[in-house]
Amino acid sequence: MKSLRTFALAIFAACTFSACLQEEKVINLNTDGSGTIEETMVMNKEIIAQMKQMAEGFGALAQGKGKAGAAAAPFQVMDEAKLRDAAAGMGEGVTFVSAKPVSTATGEGFSAVYAFTDINKLKVDQNPGENLGGANNPAVKLGGKAKKEPVSFEFTKGAPATLTVKLPQPKERDLSKERAQVPEQGQDMAMMMMQQMFKDMKVALAIEVAGRIVQTNAEYKDASRVTLLELDFNKVLANPEKFKALSQAQPKTIAEAKTLMKGVDGIKAETQPSVTIKFQ
């Protein structure tokens, strides 16, 4: 799975497992450097049904081969044991607080809360799907293992307190070589497929500080919140012509991709290598 920021900057890349998800991570930061992480994830009900069927198929196949322990637990969107285990991978001092199921008209998922004592020791993976319950299920493993690309932090107490967010940077490359060329006669069909794949996909990563932001170089600031990434494909799809132009674009560099996406409703992607937030 590609970096979310790389994916945002190369929106025309192939659909990945993350396109089936809605995921939001909000880091709530106090003036003493402690805080919480609120993670909400929702998976499309149709995809969940497919995953359950695949899991049952793998179990039946394993049982047929006489493998011990073949009758594995069914696929679950929310696996509290896995969510608890995930805290250790977020850095020293991170603890699991709670989790509850989430259900919408089109999907099912969970909302989990983690607490941290020192944001300097926190590492939040910007890729989606890492905490998807049931990810140890063979059906999910078909998607391959996601590359971890953690966002790191440097915090200094004071009045104002200062937070520096360090974002993984994509390597500059010729993006036009990484996607298949679609013949002109097949472009309408390809557009329909992309619209179906990306429908309802939403991914967000934000920082909410206690108090007010007094200074920041962030591109997207609203009151006490800084948005590092937001992809809302329903908004993007609301402008078919713009979406078509983006999907058919052939930029050769990340810089060209940034220009293409500037001002597109539904896409916010912090392009700087680091963001500084002063708040009190």
Secondary structure, 3 states (H helix, E strand, C coil): CCCHHHHHHCCCCCCCHHHHEEEEEEEEECCCCCEEEEEEEEEEHHHHHHHHHHHHHHHHHHHHCCCCCCCCCCCCCCCHHHHHHHHHHHCCCCEEEEEEEEECCCEEEEEEEEEECCHHHCEEECCCCCCCCCCCCHHHHCCCCCCCCEEEEEEECCCCEEEEEECCCCCCCCHHHCCCCCCHHHHHHHHHHHHHHHCCCEEEEEEEECCCEEEECCCCEECCEEEEEEEEHHHHHCCHHHHHHHHHCCCCCHHHHHHHHCCCCCEEECCCCEEEEEEC
